[in-house]
Amino acid sequence: MKYLDLSKKAIEIFKESVEKYHIIDKIDQKFNNPYPFESLYKLLYEKNWIDTIQWHMEDLIRDPLINYEKGMVLKRKIDFSNQKRTDLVEYIDDYFLNEFRNIEIKKKATYNSETLAWAIDRLSILVLKIYHMNEEVEREGASSEHKKSCKMKLEILNLQKKDLSQAIDQLIIDIQKGIKYVKVYKQMKMYNDNSLNPILYNKKDGLK
């Protein structure tokens, strides 16, 4: 069955992306995707790379001593990254919609509340959380209480990863059997759209 154990391969790709980022560990480093053009693996690698960059931007923006102007520039970058992340998730959903377009849908088939791509998005974030929580478990100078707390959290995160992986793989099986079907609802985010955010379109029209 096509895409059997996709979650396992996705996790491998996400780990590869996270580890590659941390070699240089800078949000403005050059991005090179090692996977073939228009392949699913290429999309997954890019998805996690965006998540990893944004993870570190979110850390930086929380510096209480950050320069105001630098903070605003960083906030704009985070907003742009959020939009890229959403667009890419929807692109991955479109990929699956095309892949499964010829499957015969059973009469009593149901729609899953979460699409495959948004479930994969959560898996990407979990891989990031696990990486950084493990750093805290091993951090030199951290108290034993801190390490113990982080170790407990790490165990929960790994359990979440296991459960989510099984859910993703089962959803793919159910889709290919025709008992679940693929449907994509666009997120229709409004705050980045000049025609939908009143702050933006009122400024544009010279009303404020």
NUZA-104046 format. One record per residue: residue in one letter; x, y, z of N, C-alpha, C, CB in turn. Coordinates in pm, whole numbers, plus 50000, padded with zeros to 5 digits. Atoms other than C-alpha are relative to their C-alpha. Glycine has a CB too. Example, Ala and Ser with C-alpha at 12.3 -4.5 7.8 and 13.67 -1.06 7.14 Angstrom:
a500894988150000512304955050780500905012050000499015000350125s499184988149994513674989450714499235010950073500415004649858
***
This chain:
m500854988050000500005000050000500895012550000499045000150124k499174988150015501415033949898499985008450127499525008449881y499814991549883502735056550176499884992450132499015011249997l500015008049877502815027750426501135004950091500164984849967d499024995049902504605039850741500625013449959501114989750019l499514986850038504875075250604500545007750120498895008049932s499584992549881505205088650957501474997250034499114996550120k498615003749969508485069751005500975007649911500214984849983k499154992850094510005085150692499955015150028499584997249855a500154985749969508625119550784500865003750120498535003550027i499204997249880510275117751126501495000249965499734989450109e498595000250044513605108350963500375013049930500254988049907i499754987750075513345138450732499995012050094498955001949888f500074988949905512335161851014501265000550086498744998650090k498785000549920515275150251227501205004749919500244985850053e498924995850089517595155150931500035015249987499844993549862s500114985550012516345190850889500445007050129498565004049964v499674993849871516625199351260501504999350027499224993150114e498575001749975520135185351288500845008549905500394985249986k499284991650096521245203350971499965014650044499394998549857y500114986249954519945236451108500995002850111498575003050047h499214997549879521845232751435501514999049978499594990550107i498574999850030525215228151262500495014550002500294993549860i499684985850001525245265951204499205007550105499735006049862d500884994549896522305274951431499795015149985500574997050137k500324985950026521445308351268498765000749914501195007349933i501284999350071518015319151144500145005049856499055008950075d499814994750135519465335850833500944991449914500555014150008q499105008650076521545306350714499374995749867500384987750083k500475004050132521275294150355499244986950007501184998749903f500825012150002518595268150284500284991849875498505003750008n499805009350112519425238150066499184987450025501514996449983n500855011849986516815211250016500624988449924498565002949949p499315011150065518445177449944499104990649920500724992050103y500925009450063515305161049803499545004649862498794998050089p500374996950139514045159249442498865010249989499604987349929f501004989650026511965187849302498614993849988500355007749871e501415003950002508185184149353499734986450064499504999949858s500255012549928508615152649565499375003150135501314991850018l500594998449868506715147649890501105002250104499144987750037y498914998649904510005144150076500575014149999501104989849969k499534986250009511115178149949499085009350078500085004549853l500984991849928507905193350086500134998250151498574996549955l499885002849857508375176350423501255006550058500024984950025y498754993849953511975188450454499835015150011501184996649905e500234985549998510985224050366499075003950113499435004849865k500964997349892508075222450611500725000850135498904989150004n499315000049872510315213450902501045011050008500664986750025w499024989250000512975238550799499345013250041500675001349862i500754988049963510385266350820499674999750149498705001149917d500345001449858509255253251159501225002450089499424985950028t498784998749921512845251851285500485014550005501114991149942i499634985850003513685287151173499065008150090499965005549855q500974992449921510475300051329500144997050149498584996849954w499775003649859511145281151654501035009350061500454985350012h498914991849947514365300651697499695014949994501284997149925m500454986150002512815333651592499085002850119499285003249868e500904998349885510165328351859500805001050130499004988150009d499114998649884512975323552114500585014150007501154989549994l499344986950005514715355452002499055011450034500595002249863i500954989049980511575377152009499625001550146498754997849916r500364999749859511075368552376501125005450091499614986250045d498934993649923514325384752483499475013250057501275002449910p500564987849941513145411552732500825012549971499864998350149l499134988650027516095433552633500185002649850501374997750064i499874998450144515565431452258499765014449958499034990649927n500184986650057515965464052067498645000849930501165003449902y501354998750053512535477351965499974998349848499415013750038e500005000750146513395481651597500334986049951500995010149942k499655013850035515065447651576498844990650031501274995550074g501155008149962512075432951756498885000749898499485004250135m501054998350101509645447451501500364993049869499735014849975v499545006950121511745434451212499824984950017501485003449971l500135014349972511775400151375498544995850002500664996550133k501445003049998508005401551434499464998849859499235010950078r500445000750141507475408251062500474986849938500555012049919k499485012650053509685378350982499174988250051501474998250039i500835010649943507615356551216498644999549930499835002050152d501284999450071504395368251052500124993849861499505014549988f499785005450134505815360250709500214984950005501215006749934s499755014249983507025326350832498714992450028501004997750114n501295006249972503575318250971499194998049873499205008450100q500755001150125502035325350633500614989449909499965013549929k499325010350080504665304050456499664986150051501535002250003r500315013049938503995275750700498604995549961500125000850153t501385003450036500245276950637499894996649853499065011650033d500055002550144500705279050261500594986449966500765010949924l499365012750030503035249150263499174988250047501394999550063v500885010749952500695227950475498874997849899499425003550140e501085001250099497915235350226500514994049869499375013849975y499415005750121500255226749940500184984950017501365006649969i499875014349972500975193050105498644993249994500664997650138d501355005550009497245187350142499564998649854499005008850076d500325000850143496805195149772500734988349934500385013249929y499225011350052499535169649701499254986950026501424999750065f500735012349966497605142549885498654999349929499794999250153l501284999550071494325153649728500184994749858499435014449997n499705004850136495895147449387500394985250000501125008449938e499545013849992497545114849494498864990150016500984998550115f501085009249967494315099549620498725002749920499695000850148r501184995550074491985114349358499234988649934500415010049894n500675010950072491215080849189499504988850091500944994249899i500475010349906490355061349504498475000050005500605002450142e501465001349992486805048249513499565001950146499514986149944i500444996949864485135063449817498774991850035499705015250016k501125008349957482855039950008498785008650038500424991350118k501254992949977479225049650062499955006450138498834990749983k500054994849863479625054450438501355005950045499584989050097a498704994049966483075070350422499795012950078500825002849872t500104988049916483715098150671501225009049979499874996250149y498934990150013485845129350679500705001650134499465013749950n499244998249878488635132350935500035014750039501444994649984s500064986049956488525163951148501305007549970499715000650149e498714993950028492225170151076500564994049872500984998050117t499455005150125493805167450732501354993450025500145011349896l498695006649990496895146450669501125010250020500274991649875a498914990349993499065177150619500065007150135499845010349890w499984993449869497975193850944500444990450110498615005750033a499495009949906498645161351131501524998949986499334986249977i498575000450025502085160250970500675012750054500294998449850d499504987549940502555196651073500224998250150499005011649974r499845002249855502015186451436501174990550028498704994350060l498895009449983504495157851392501345007349985499904988449899s498804991950019507105182451265500335008150126499835009449879i499804992149878506625204551571500424990950116498725007750036l499635009449893506845174151800501474996149991499114987449993v498585003450017510215164651652500885011450052500324997149851l499284988349949511405200051728499965000650153499425012949941k500134999749855510065198652083500874989550066498544997950041i499205010949945511755165352145501485003449994499724986949925y498604996250014515075178152014500405010050109500265006149861h499644989549905515045208852237499764995950146499215012649969m500195004949865513625191252541501154990850040498664992650012n498845008649973516435165752513501245008550030500274990749881e498914990849969518885194952506499945004450146499965012349907e500164995549861517445206352840500334988850098498575004950023v499675011549915517765171452986501514998750016499424986949942e498545001850001521465171752894500765013050025500444994149867r499334986949988522195208752957500925000650121498965011250010e499034998449891525335214653160499625012050086501435001649943g500304989049908524755235853467498565000650044500365012849937a501415000249959521025228853485499864991750128499104994349887s500205007249874519735217253823499444986149974499065007950092s500535013750011518815180953883498485000249993500474991450120e501454998850004515225192053943499535003849860499525010550103h500344995850137515145209253604500134988349903500905011749954k499775011350089516585178953429498944989150020501404994250022k501025010149971514145155653604498665003949941499864997950152s501264995050056511175177253504499994998749848499775014650042c499915000650146512385179053144499994985749950501265007249952k500005014050040512955141753132498584994450000500904991750094m501405004349995509335135653235499235005649880499345004650132k500654993850116508165159952966500444993249871500335015049995l499485006750119510395142752712499314986549978501514997950013e500695012950010508765109252788498595001949944499934993150137i501364997150049505325124552727500045003849852499355011350082l499864995850140506475140652401500264988049909501145010349986n499725012050080507835107452276498764991249987501144992050062l501265007550007504515090852361499055006749902499354999050141q500834992650096502685118252171500454997149858500065015150028k499465002850134504975112251874499574986149952501545001150000k500415013650035504195075051881498524999549964500304990450117d501455000350024500445080451905499625007449872499255006250119l500314992250120500375107351637500464992749874500655013850009s499505007750114502485085951404499024988949962501394993950033q500965010850026500045057051440498715005649939499684992450130a501234993950051497105080451377500175004249854499615012150086i499734995850138498705094451060500014987949906501345007549992d499905011950085499525059950922498644993249984501014990050060q501345006050009496025047151005499105008249909499374998750140l500824991450085494425077150835500324997449853500235014850034i499615002950138496425069950519499424986749954501544999849987i500595013150032495305033550528498515001449974500254989950114d501444998450014491685043950574499635007749873499435007350122i500244992550124491895069050287500154990949880500965012049989q499775008850114493325042850054498994988649991501414994450007k501085009950000490595018650157498685006249958499854993650138g501234993150038487995045050076499035002250114499334992449894i500914998149887486545046550427500195013750066500214988950104k499814985949968487975081350486500275007149868501185002350104y499744993050126488145107950219500715013250026498695002549925v499204987949991490365137550151499175012049957501264998849913k500644987250033488905172350158500875010950060498505000850054v499114989449953490855204550191499235013050015501185001849902y500554986749975489565236350353501175009550018499065000150127k498954990149987491845266250303499825007750131500015009749879q500054993249871492715284850624499425014149991501385000650059m500574986750021491735318650476500395009850110498494999149992k499514990449900493905338250718499745014249950501524997850028m500434986750040492795374450718500995011150035498705003050063y499194988849950495405394550906501145003949907500564996650134n498934996650094498045392750628499485005049866500884988049978d500614996350127495595401850351499625014850001498754991449973n500274985650006495515438650252498535003349980500815006249889s501404997350027491895435250147499064995250111499614993549870l500845005749894490675417750465500315005450138500154985150001n499624994449871492575433550755499675014950000501524997650031p500424985950004490875467150835501135009850030498895002250099i498864991349973494125481450972500775002749871500934993750106l499244998750124495785475050637499225007249892500414986349950y500714993650111493015485050399499575014350034498784991849962n500294986149965492125516450596501215009049981499515000950144k498764992450024495765527250584500195002449850501224992450058k499824999250145495845519850212499085010449939499744986549936d500994990650053492705540550151500155014050058498604994950027g499754986849942494065569350357498965004350101500095010149892l501084996649906491255567350614500555002150141498934989050002k499434998749866493595566250915501435005249990499964986550075
***
